[in-house]
Amino acid sequence: MLATTILGSGMAMLDSTVVNVALPRIGAELGASVSGLQWILDGYLLSLASLILIAGALADRYGRRRVFVVGVVWFGMASVLCAAAPTPGLLIAARIVQGIGGALLTPGSLAILQATFERSQRARAIGVWSGLGGIAAAIGPLVGGLLVQAWSWRLAFLVNVPVAVGCVWLARRYVPESRDERGQRRPGVLSSVLAAAGLAGITAALVEGPVRGAGDVLVVGAAVAGVLAFGAFVHRQLRSRNPLVPPVLFTERTFVLANGLTLAVYAGLGGVLMLLVLQLQVSLGYSPTAAGAAGLPITLLMLALSGRSGALAQRIGPKAQLVLGPLLIATGMLLLRRVEPGASYVGAVLPAVAVFGLGLATVVAPVTSTVLAAAPDRYAGVASGVNNAIARTGSLLAVALLPAVAGLTGTAYADPEALTAGWRTALLAAAGLAVLGALLATGIRNDVLSRQSAAPPAERMHCGVDGPPNIPRNADSDVKGS
């Protein structure tokens, strides 16, 4: 079961970074500008972040395994569309469709673990899930580089198809079904539409603003529409009987702070991971494979330490790791500023990515466990969806905003001098976000992983089983008779 959930969510995480290393080839073959490359990344992140909330609710209401399997199949089919795209516009559209599949499978995988593993084992299981899933994201550039050089950037999408087939087989064979039996079976479609519209409007304004100008009618209109849609989304959640995101979740301070940390750290990560492979290929002359291989220390550190990090947080509490991890990430980002033309791998790249990877291994598993432990068990899918949506939103906004902050527009990404100047500026901004995450972590309760539940007393008065025992049909009459 653990392998199945890691394979599914890892496929989505892998795809979110495997495309990064292929961006220069995609841009050259399809004639895409900086904003076009941003939309290739953000189109996926946009649908993923905006729909992951309703996906978490659907998983709780209709079955976590069922929604997970649907997401895996959808993702695999959309990957074929991405591989066949002949123009930037069609590739962006296919990436949006692919993000829908990612939204369905990602919260379901984590909710399956939360609903199935005993509380004493959850932190370690989630640590393994986070670590190996994070490794999938970390090795994305390497896998992408190998596939791009082996044939084409299109192979980076086609590789998802056999993975999806294997994942579906494993899920149907080894993963038990679970759901929130007390939940209302009414998905918040309107709320999800409002969330998607809000994210789309703000993202469009951030991506197109540097190209069209801040005063452009379309840019201003997109920004206003996005803000209004978000306001309507929040208003609806506060007044609805069956909100997509139950407001009770945000009455727990630790839940709010842990998600704030997630937003800050993942915003920094999203921008850095996108620009790193560009900097290595364009400014330092690395091949796609070499650029991807440069991040291998991150993979090795997460593989070795993430499971232990989750177990350590369970034993001593997560607070120390949630403060230290973002600070290490910020340090790694500052060290990456030395990665410029003429810099050696051993002298500049390796120390930076090693510290960066150590920070990720320190924080990823504990923050995930903290978010889930701070929410009632019945909201496992929703809490997972909220945390994943916030993480993807952070990456989405970073990809949309950091190139503008760094002064990269048009085809500037192909100019080593302009790219290096922007790279150094972007790293300062990203490091500041990581430090903000560390500051937020100082307010997190250190006993959250050992507490029975963050829910009010009325929510805690149940046996911890998500539903009644599964009774064979042929035994139904006996049960009634007894």
C-alpha positions in Angstrom: 0.0 0.0 0.0 2.8 2.4 0.9 4.6 1.6 -2.4 1.4 2.2 -4.4 0.7 5.7 -2.8 4.4 6.7 -3.3 4.3 5.5 -7.0 1.2 7.5 -7.7 2.0 10.8 -5.9 5.6 10.4 -7.0 4.5 10.3 -10.6 2.8 13.7 -10.2 5.7 15.2 -8.3 8.2 13.8 -10.9 6.2 15.4 -13.7 6.2 18.8 -11.9 10.0 18.9 -12.1 10.9 16.7 -15.0 9.6 19.3 -17.4 12.0 22.0 -15.9 15.1 20.5 -17.6 13.3 20.2 -20.9 12.2 23.8 -21.0 15.1 25.0 -23.2 14.5 22.3 -25.7 10.7 22.9 -25.6 11.2 26.7 -26.1 13.6 26.1 -29.0 11.4 23.5 -30.8 8.0 25.2 -30.2 9.3 28.8 -30.3 8.0 29.7 -26.8 8.9 32.9 -24.9 9.6 33.2 -21.2 5.8 33.7 -20.5 5.1 30.7 -22.7 7.5 28.6 -20.6 6.0 29.9 -17.4 2.5 28.9 -18.6 3.8 25.4 -19.5 4.7 25.0 -15.8 1.9 27.1 -14.3 -0.9 25.6 -16.4 -0.2 22.3 -14.7 0.2 23.9 -11.2 -2.9 26.0 -11.7 -5.3 23.2 -12.2 -3.5 21.0 -9.6 -3.6 23.7 -6.9 -7.2 24.9 -7.6 -8.8 21.5 -7.8 -6.9 19.6 -5.2 -9.3 20.9 -2.5 -12.4 19.4 -4.1 -10.3 16.3 -4.8 -9.6 15.9 -1.1 -13.3 16.3 -0.3 -14.2 13.8 -3.0 -11.7 11.3 -1.6 -13.3 11.5 1.8 -16.9 11.2 0.5 -16.7 8.8 -2.3 -13.7 6.6 -1.4 -10.0 7.5 -1.2 -8.9 4.5 -3.3 -11.5 5.2 -6.0 -10.6 8.8 -6.5 -6.9 7.9 -6.4 -7.3 5.4 -9.2 -9.3 7.8 -11.3 -6.6 10.4 -10.9 -3.9 8.0 -11.9 -5.7 7.0 -15.1 -6.5 10.6 -16.0 -2.9 11.6 -15.4 -1.6 8.9 -17.7 -4.0 9.7 -20.5 -3.3 13.5 -20.3 0.5 12.7 -20.5 -0.1 11.3 -23.9 -1.8 14.5 -25.0 1.2 16.5 -23.7 3.7 14.4 -25.6 1.7 14.9 -28.9 1.3 18.7 -28.5 2.6 20.5 -31.7 2.4 24.1 -30.4 2.9 25.9 -27.1 -0.8 26.7 -26.8 -1.8 23.0 -27.1 0.9 21.9 -24.7 -0.3 24.4 -22.1 -3.9 23.1 -22.6 -2.7 19.5 -22.2 -0.8 20.4 -19.1 -3.9 22.0 -17.6 -5.8 18.7 -18.2 -2.9 16.8 -16.7 -3.0 18.9 -13.6 -6.6 17.7 -13.0 -5.4 14.1 -12.8 -2.6 15.2 -10.4 -5.2 16.9 -8.2 -7.3 13.8 -7.9 -4.4 11.4 -7.1 -2.3 13.6 -4.8 -4.5 14.1 -1.7 -6.0 10.6 -2.0 -2.5 9.0 -1.6 -1.8 10.8 1.6 -5.4 10.4 2.9 -5.0 6.6 2.4 -2.0 6.5 4.6 -3.7 8.7 7.3 -6.8 6.6 7.3 -5.1 3.2 7.3 -2.0 3.4 9.4 -2.2 3.4 13.2 -1.5 6.8 14.8 1.8 5.6 16.3 3.0 4.5 12.8 1.7 7.4 10.8 4.6 9.9 11.2 7.1 7.3 10.0 4.9 6.1 7.1 4.3 9.7 6.1 8.0 10.3 6.4 8.7 7.5 4.0 6.0 8.8 1.6 7.3 12.4 1.8 10.9 11.3 1.4 10.4 9.0 -1.6 7.9 11.4 -3.1 10.3 14.2 -2.7 13.0 12.1 -4.3 10.7 11.7 -7.3 10.6 15.5 -7.5 14.3 15.8 -6.9 15.3 13.3 -9.6 12.9 14.8 -12.1 15.6 17.0 -13.7 17.9 14.0 -14.0 15.2 11.8 -15.5 14.1 14.7 -17.8 17.7 15.2 -18.9 18.2 11.6 -19.8 14.9 11.3 -21.7 15.5 14.6 -23.6 18.9 13.5 -24.7 17.8 9.9 -25.5 15.1 11.1 -27.9 13.0 14.2 -27.2 11.3 16.2 -24.5 8.1 14.3 -25.5 9.5 11.2 -23.9 9.4 13.0 -20.5 5.6 12.8 -20.7 5.3 9.3 -22.3 7.2 7.7 -19.4 4.2 8.3 -17.2 2.1 5.8 -19.1 3.7 2.5 -17.9 4.0 4.0 -14.4 0.3 4.8 -14.3 -0.6 1.2 -15.5 1.5 -0.3 -12.7 0.1 2.0 -10.1 -3.5 1.1 -11.0 -2.8 -2.6 -10.8 -1.2 -2.2 -7.4 -4.0 0.0 -6.0 -6.7 -2.4 -7.0 -4.8 -5.3 -5.5 -3.3 -3.9 -2.3 -5.1 -0.7 -1.2 -8.2 -1.0 1.0 -11.1 1.4 0.4 -11.8 4.1 3.1 -14.0 7.1 3.3 -15.6 9.5 5.8 -18.9 7.7 6.4 -20.3 10.8 8.2 -19.5 13.2 5.4 -22.1 14.8 3.1 -22.1 13.5 -0.4 -22.3 16.9 -2.1 -19.0 18.1 -3.7 -18.4 21.8 -3.5 -18.4 22.4 -7.3 -19.1 26.2 -7.1 -16.5 26.6 -4.4 -13.9 24.8 -6.5 -14.8 27.0 -9.5 -14.3 30.1 -7.5 -10.9 28.9 -6.2 -9.8 28.0 -9.7 -11.0 31.4 -11.0 -9.2 33.2 -8.2 -5.9 31.4 -8.8 -6.2 31.8 -12.6 -6.8 35.5 -12.5 -3.9 36.3 -10.1 -1.6 34.0 -12.0 -2.5 35.5 -15.4 -1.8 39.0 -14.0 1.6 38.0 -12.6 2.7 36.2 -15.7 1.4 38.6 -18.3 2.0 41.8 -16.3 5.7 42.1 -17.2 5.0 41.4 -20.9 1.9 43.6 -21.4 2.5 46.2 -18.7 0.9 46.6 -15.3 -1.7 49.0 -16.7 -2.9 46.7 -19.5 -6.7 46.2 -19.5 -6.4 42.4 -19.6 -3.8 42.4 -16.8 -5.9 44.6 -14.5 -9.1 42.7 -15.3 -7.5 39.4 -14.5 -6.1 40.7 -11.2 -9.5 42.2 -10.1 -11.4 39.1 -11.2 -9.0 36.8 -9.3 -9.3 38.8 -6.1 -13.1 39.0 -6.3 -13.3 35.2 -7.0 -11.1 34.5 -4.0 -13.2 36.8 -1.8 -16.3 35.0 -2.9 -14.7 31.6 -2.2 -13.8 32.6 1.4 -17.3 34.0 1.9 -18.9 30.9 0.7 -16.8 28.7 2.9 -17.8 30.7 6.0 -21.5 30.5 5.3 -21.9 27.1 3.7 -23.4 24.1 5.6 -21.0 21.8 3.8 -18.0 23.9 3.0 -15.3 22.6 0.7 -12.8 23.6 3.3 -14.3 23.3 6.8 -13.5 26.6 8.7 -13.0 24.5 11.9 -9.6 23.4 10.5 -8.4 27.0 10.7 -9.3 27.4 14.4 -6.2 25.3 15.2 -3.1 27.6 15.3 -0.7 24.8 14.5 -2.6 23.9 11.3 -2.6 27.5 10.1 1.1 28.0 10.9 2.2 24.7 9.3 0.4 25.6 6.1 1.9 29.1 6.2 5.3 27.5 6.5 4.4 25.3 3.5 3.4 28.2 1.4 6.6 30.2 2.1 9.0 27.3 1.7 7.4 25.9 -1.5 7.2 29.3 -3.0 11.0 29.6 -2.7 11.5 26.0 -3.9 9.3 26.4 -7.0 11.2 29.4 -8.3 14.7 28.0 -7.6 14.1 24.6 -9.1 12.8 26.2 -12.3 15.7 28.6 -12.7 18.5 26.2 -11.6 18.3 23.9 -14.6 18.1 27.0 -16.9 21.1 28.5 -15.2 23.2 25.3 -15.5 22.3 24.8 -19.1 22.3 28.3 -20.5 25.0 30.0 -18.4 27.3 27.2 -17.4 26.9 25.1 -20.6 25.7 21.9 -19.0 23.9 19.2 -21.1 20.3 18.4 -20.0 21.6 15.2 -18.4 24.4 16.9 -16.5 22.0 19.6 -15.4 19.7 17.0 -14.0 22.5 15.0 -12.4 23.7 18.1 -10.6 20.8 17.7 -8.1 21.5 14.1 -7.2 22.9 15.0 -3.7 19.4 16.2 -2.9 17.9 12.9 -3.9 20.5 10.9 -1.8 20.0 13.0 1.3 16.2 12.7 1.1 16.4 9.0 0.5 18.7 8.5 3.5 17.2 10.9 6.0 13.4 11.6 5.3 12.2 8.4 7.0 14.4 9.1 10.0 13.3 12.7 10.0 9.6 11.7 10.3 10.4 9.2 13.1 12.5 11.8 15.0 9.7 14.4 14.8 7.3 11.8 16.3 9.7 11.2 19.1 10.8 14.7 20.1 8.2 16.9 18.4 8.4 18.6 15.1 9.2 22.2 16.1 13.0 22.1 16.0 13.1 20.5 12.6 10.5 22.9 11.2 12.7 25.8 12.3 16.0 24.3 11.3 14.9 22.9 7.9 13.9 26.2 6.3 17.0 27.9 7.6 19.1 25.2 5.9 17.2 25.6 2.7 17.8 29.4 2.8 21.5 28.8 3.4 21.6 26.5 0.4 19.8 29.1 -1.7 22.4 31.7 -0.8 25.2 29.3 -1.6 23.6 28.8 -5.0 24.4 32.4 -5.9 27.9 31.3 -6.5 26.7 29.1 -9.4 27.6 31.4 -12.3 29.7 31.1 -15.5 33.1 29.6 -14.7 32.1 28.1 -11.4 33.0 24.4 -10.8 30.6 21.8 -9.7 32.6 20.7 -6.7 33.4 24.2 -5.6 30.0 25.9 -6.1 27.2 23.6 -7.1 27.8 20.6 -4.8 28.0 22.4 -1.4 24.9 24.4 -2.2 22.7 21.5 -3.3 24.0 19.4 -0.3 22.9 22.0 2.2 19.7 22.5 0.2 18.9 18.8 0.3 19.6 18.5 4.0 17.1 21.3 4.7 14.5 19.5 2.6 15.0 16.2 4.3 14.7 18.0 7.7 11.4 19.8 7.0 9.3 17.9 4.4 8.2 14.9 6.5 7.6 16.8 9.8 5.5 19.5 8.2 3.3 17.0 6.4 2.8 15.0 9.6 2.1 18.2 11.6 -0.6 19.4 9.2 -2.4 16.1 9.3 -2.0 15.6 13.1 -3.5 19.1 13.7 -6.7 18.2 11.8 -9.5 15.8 12.9 -9.0 12.3 11.4 -12.4 12.6 9.5 -10.9 15.5 7.5 -7.8 13.6 6.5 -8.5 14.0 2.8 -9.5 17.7 3.1 -6.4 18.5 5.3 -4.2 16.8 2.8 -5.8 18.7 0.0 -5.4 22.0 1.8 -1.7 21.4 2.4 -1.1 20.2 -1.1 -3.0 23.1 -2.6 -1.0 25.5 -0.6 2.3 23.9 -1.6 1.3 24.0 -5.3 0.0 27.5 -5.0 3.4 28.6 -3.5 5.2 27.0 -6.5 2.6 28.5 -8.9 3.1 32.0 -7.6 6.8 31.7 -7.5 7.0 30.5 -11.2 4.7 33.4 -12.1 6.5 36.1 -10.0 10.2 35.3 -9.6 11.1 35.7 -13.3 9.6 39.2 -13.2 11.4 40.0 -10.0 14.6 38.8 -11.6 14.0 40.9 -14.7 13.6 38.0 -17.1 11.2 38.6 -19.9 10.9 37.8 -23.6 13.8 35.5 -24.6 16.1 36.7 -21.8 16.4 33.2 -20.5 18.6 32.4 -23.5 21.2 35.2 -22.6 23.7 33.9 -20.1 24.6 37.3 -18.7 20.9 38.4 -18.2 20.0 35.0 -16.8 22.9 35.1 -14.3 21.9 38.5 -13.0 18.3 37.5 -12.6 19.3 34.2 -11.0 21.2 36.0 -8.2 18.3 38.3 -7.5 15.7 35.5 -7.5 17.8 33.5 -5.0 17.7 36.4 -2.5 13.9 36.6 -2.7 13.6 32.8 -2.4 15.9 32.7 0.6 13.8 35.4 2.3 10.7 33.2 1.9 12.4 30.2 3.5 13.5 32.4 6.5 9.8 33.5 6.8 8.8 29.8 7.0 11.3 29.3 9.8 9.8 32.2 11.7 6.3 30.9 11.3 7.4 27.5 12.7 8.4 29.1 16.0 4.7 29.3 16.9 3.9 25.6 16.2 3.0 23.4 19.1 5.7 20.8 19.7 3.2 18.2 21.1 1.0 18.1 18.1 2.1 14.6 16.9 1.4 13.1 20.3 -2.0 14.7 20.8 -5.0 12.5 20.3 -6.6 15.0 17.9 -6.9 18.7 17.3 -10.7 18.4 16.9 -13.1 19.7 19.5 -14.2 17.1 22.1 -17.4 16.3 20.2 -15.3 15.4 17.2 -12.9 13.2 19.2 -15.6 10.9 20.7 -15.4 8.0 18.3 -13.4 4.9 18.0 -11.1 6.1 15.3 -12.5 3.8 12.6 -13.7 5.6 9.5 -16.7 3.4 9.0 -18.6 0.4 10.2 -17.0 -3.1 9.8 -17.3 -4.6 6.3 -20.0 -7.3 6.7 -20.4 -9.9 4.0 -23.9 -9.9 2.4 -24.5 -13.5 3.2 -24.0 -12.7 6.9 -26.4 -9.8 7.0 -29.4 -11.8 8.1 -27.4 -13.3 11.0 -26.3 -9.9 12.2 -29.9 -8.6 12.1 -31.0 -11.7 14.0 -28.5 -11.2 16.7 
